[in-house]
Amino acid sequence: MVQSPKSASRLLPQNPALTRRRALALGGAAAVAPLAMRSTSVLAQEESGGGSLFPESRVLLYYGFPTNENMGLLGEFEPARVLELLEAEADNYRAADPSRAVRVGFEMIASIAQASPGDDGKYIADASPALLDQYTQFTADNDILLFFDVQMGFREPFEDYSGLEEWMAEPHVHLGIDPEFHMRGEEIPGVHIGQVTAAEVTEAQNWLSGISETYNVPPKTLIVHQFHFSMIEDKDQIQPVDGVDLVIDMDGFGPPDQKEETYTVVITQQPIEHHGIKLFYKQDVPLMTPVEVLALEPSPDLIIYQ
């Protein structure tokens, strides 16, 4: 198996600038972002009913947390520069497979696992609403995708991602879940490998399907990261849900042979709906080329770089 992509030393310290999101649940009084936030092309897609990202497109994302360079590309550069680098990488995938369009976007960590429990004992801190707004606005203005990734700590998954409803109401915003940091019992983020259950994945699928229906926006995509079989319990019970696209993303860093082996275990031997892989510019030595990535079986629908 490939190695975990994070360690306790890389988790953010408790930071007063990170504040708890407004608690929202589907059907509640969500303070939806103003319509002006939505780009013209995105609005046109929404008004026409839109469609899912797959299978017409392959999705390429850059991952991270703004202001923290140890947590991915979004923390190393300003958004405009990240987008320039992302588009250059996307061109490599377009050249490797001209038959399939490539959609680009960011995956921003919205709730960040902590090495200490914090005041609420949950080992988690939230990105501020202002930061979520900033990246929602930037991605809308540039007509690219945005995924908010939740790490959960000791929160229940629904407790964590339901606070993102007002941003999920935007047609270009989607959800990622990182089971590695969903803790139980005496576990500590970065020390132990966490997990989610099939029922919790299904709950997230149903919630996202409801978001699309409630706000009349195109189908949402749910990414679930996995680099070890234990991270998704009862995985064989997960089924596709109408109105939402599920991607199991093979996470973790390592050399190509290890990544290919893990992809076989996590994706090839346990296919569900759509398939993804994450690559690490600094930790994957050597880094797989786009041609090598697309040669995986099944070929990834979604690729993430950290």
N, C-alpha and C positions, 0 to 999 in steps of 0.2 A: 504493500500500500504506500501511496505517497504520504509525505509528512503533512501535519497540520499547517495551515498557512499563517497561523498566528501563535504568539506565545504570551505568557503573562506580562513579560517585560515590555511588550508592545501595546498593551491595553492603555487607554487613556486614563490619567489620574482623575480623581474627582475634580470637576471643573464647575465653578459657580456660573460660568457663562452658558452651561448646558442646562436648560430648564425643562421641566416636565411639559409635554405637549398638552394641549387642550383635550380633555377626555371626550371622545365622540364615539357613538355607536350607530350602526346602521339603523335608520329610522328615527334617529334623534335630530335635534335642531342643529344641523351642521352649518357652520358659517362658511359657505362655499366661496372660493376665491372669485373675485369679480370677473365678469366675462371678458373684460379688456385684456386679461392675462393671456387669453387663448389666441394663438396665432391664426391668421386668416385661413391658411391651408388646413390646420387642425379643425377649425370650426366647420369648414366645408366637409371634412370627413365625418364629423359628428352629425351634421345635418343630413348627410346622405345615408346614415346608418352605419357607415364604416365597415370594418371587418377586422378579423384577427391578423396578427403579424405573420402567422405561419399558414401554409407552407410557402407562400409566394416569396417571402423575404427571409434572409438570414440576418440575425441581429448581432451586432458587435458593440460591446459596452466597455467603458473605462470605469474602474472601481476606486472607491476610497472615501475618505472623510476630509472635507475642506479644513485647512489650517494644520493638519497633522501629516507631515510628509512620510511618516513611518507606516501609514495606513492606506497607501495607494496613490495613484496618479492624481486624484482630485485634490490631494493635499500638497502636491509638489508644485502645481502651477495654477495660475488664474484660469477661470473657466474658458475664456476665449482661446488661450494657448492649449489647454487640454483638448478642445474641439479640433484645433488644427492638427495635433498629433494623431487624434483619433481618425480623422478623415484620411490622413496619410496611410494609416494602418488598414483602413477599410479598402483603400485602393489596391492593397496587396491581395486582399481576399476577392475583390472583384476580378483581378487579373487571374487568380488561381481558379476561379469558377465563374466565368462570364454569364452562365446560364441563370444565375440566381441573384436577385437584387440584394443589396446590403443596406440595412437600416442601422443607424448608429445612435448611441445614447450614453448616458451616465448611470452608474449604479452607486448611489450615495448612501452611506450608512446613516440611518436615522435614529437608531438607538444603539449605544455603544457599550459593550460589555466592560466591566470594571474589575480591577484586581482587589478592590475592597468593597464592603457591603453598602456603604453610603447610609444616609439617614433612614431610608426605608427598608434597608436590608436586602434589596433586590439585586445588587451588583450590576446596576445598569444606569446609564445617564442618557438623556435625550438631546438631540440637536435642537437648537432653539427654533421656534416658529419663524423667526426672521430669516434664518439660514435655509429652512425648507422653502420659504417663499422665494428667496433669491434664486435658488436652483430651479424651482418650478418655473419662475419667470424667464430665466435664461434659456432653458430648454424649450419652452414654448416659443419664445422669440426666434429661436434658431431652428424650429421645426424638427427637433430630435426627441428621442425617448428619454424618460427618466424612471428609474426604479429606485424605490426607497427600501433599503435592507434593514431588517430588524434582527437584533442579536438576543433580545429577550431576557437574559440572565435568569432570575427567579420569577419573572412575570410569566403568566400563562400567555401563550402566543396571541390569542384574541385580545387580551388586555393590552398588549403592546401595539399591534398593528391597527386596532380599531381607532386609536387616537390619531391616525393619519387620514381619516375619512375625508376631511375637507380638501386635502390634496389629491387623494385618489379620485375625487369627483372630476378632476381634470382629465380630458381624454387621452393625454399622452403619458400619464403617470401610472406606474405599475408597482408590483410588490415583490420583494425578495425576503426569504426566511432563512436564517443561518442556524441550523440545529446545533452546531458545535458549541454554542454559548447558551443553550437553554438548559439550565441546571436543575438538579433535584437533590434532595437530602443534604449531604455534607459536601457536595461538589463545589468547586471554585472555577470560574471562567479562566481559561488559559492553562489550567492544571489538569482538568478532566475534560473528556470529550462528551459533549451533551447530546441530546436527542429530542426528536419529536415523534409523535405517534401518527399512524395513518389517519386516525380520526381527527387529529389536529390539522393535518394537511387538508383533509376534506372540508373541515370547518372553514379554513381560509379560502378554499375554492368557492364554496357556497357564498361566503361573504363578498368576495370579489364579483361573483355573478350578480349578486344583489345590488352592488354598487353600479354596475353597468345598466341594470334595469331601472334603478331608482333615478339615476341622473341622465339616462338616455345617451350614454357614451359607448364607444366601441368596446368589444370584449377586452378584458384585462388579461395580463399574463402574470402567472405566479412562478417565481424561481425558488426552488428548494435546493440549497447547497448540500453536497454530500461527498465525503472522501473515505468513509468507513461504513461498512454494512450496518453497524450498530446505531448509526445516526438517524435512521428512519425505521421505527419499529412497525412490524406488520406491513411492510411496504407492499406486499402482494395484494393487500386489500384496497390500495388506492386505485381509483378509477377516474377516467376523464369526466368532467362536469360540463354540461352545456353552458356556454357563455363565458368560459375562462379557459385559457391555454396554460397547461402545466409543463414546466421545464425542470427536469432533474439535472442539476449542474454538477459535474464532477470537479470538485474543489481540491485544493492541496497542491504543494509544489514538489518537484523532483525531476530527475532526468527523463527523457522521452520513454524509455522502456518501462519505468515505473508508472508513468502517467498512462501509458497504453494498457498496462495490466489492470490498473485501477478502473479505467474507463470500461474495460471488459466486465469487471465485477459489478460496477455501479450502474452502468448503462446497458451494455450489450446483453448481459445475462438477466437483467431486470428491467426491460423497456416498459414504459408506461404510455407516454404521449409524445413529448418533444424532448430533445437531448441537448445538453450543453457541456462546456468544458471551460475551466478557468486556467489561464496561464500567468506566470509571474516573470516579469522582465528581469528581475535581479536574482531570484532564487532558482528558477528553472535553468539548469546548466547541463547541456546546451538547450536553448529555447527552441521549441518545435516551430517549424516554418508553417505558414498558412497551407502549403501543399500537404505537409504531413498531418496537420490538424484535420483538414477536409478529407483525408484518406481514411480516417477512423471509421469503423463500422458499428452502428450507423453514423453517417456524417453529421456533425453537430449542426443544430439549428441556431444555436446561440453560443457565442464565444465572449468571454470576459477576460480582460487584462488587468492585472494589479501591479 
